[in-house]
Amino acid sequence: MNLAKNTQRNRILRYCQEYGSITIREAFEKLHINSPSKRISEMRLSGYDVSSEVETRINSAGEEVRYKRYYIYEPPKGETS
């Protein structure tokens, strides 16, 4: 796979290790990853343990918005594709 994509996946994983989870918005704004959904999908296909939960909050316009929070863990050694 492309090294740049690998670097983005590594940044997502490190963020999850440090903060416990990540949202698409956090990946976009804090890690400057333009397609975080694609990177997370690639991680899932490569054997990473990816789970998510839907969260709800009120945005600055006063509207209720729903989004996913992802929890990503490294697979045991030797189990990545």
N, C-alpha and C positions, 0 to 999 in steps of 0.2 A: 504494500500500500504506500501511497504518497507520504513522504516524511512530514509535510506540513499538516496533513490530517492526523498523523500519529502524534505530533506535537499538541494539537488541539485536544485529542483524546487524553493525553497525559495531563494537560492542564485541567480538564474536567475532573479526572480522577483525583489529582492532588487537591483540588478545591473541595471535593466530597470528603476526602480524608481529613482535611483541616476543619471544615464547617459542618460535616455530617450529611449534607444534601445539597442539591442545586436545582434551580428552576431555569427554564429556557431564557427568561429575561436576565437572570443573574449571569448566565453564561455569555449572553450577548453583551451586556453592559460592563461587567467586571472583567471578563476574560477576552472580550473582543472577538468572539467566535460568531461568524455570520450564519452558520447552519448548525446550531447545537443539536437540533433534533436528529439530524443525519449522523452526527458524531456519536450520539447516545445509541442510536440504532446499530451503528457499526460495532460499538462496544458490546452490545447485547449479542450480536451475531458472532463475535469473537470469543464469547464464553464468559464475559463479565456478568456478575450477579447484579441485575438492574431491576429495581422495583420502584413503584411510584404510588403517590396518593394525590387525590384532587383536593385542592384547597380553595377557599372562597374568601374574598376580601372586598372592601369597598374602594373603588379607585378615586382619583382626584375629582372626577365629575359626579361623584356620589352614586355611581352605578356598581352593582354587584358583579364581580368578575370571578371566573373560575380558571384555575391553571393547575398544572401538575408540578409536584415536587418530586425529584428523582433521588433515589438512594442507590449508589453504585459502589460495588466492592470488587476487588481483584479476585479472579478465580485462583484456586490452589495452583501452585507452581506446576508447569507442564501441561496445563489444560487450556491454554489459549490457542486459537487458530492462527 
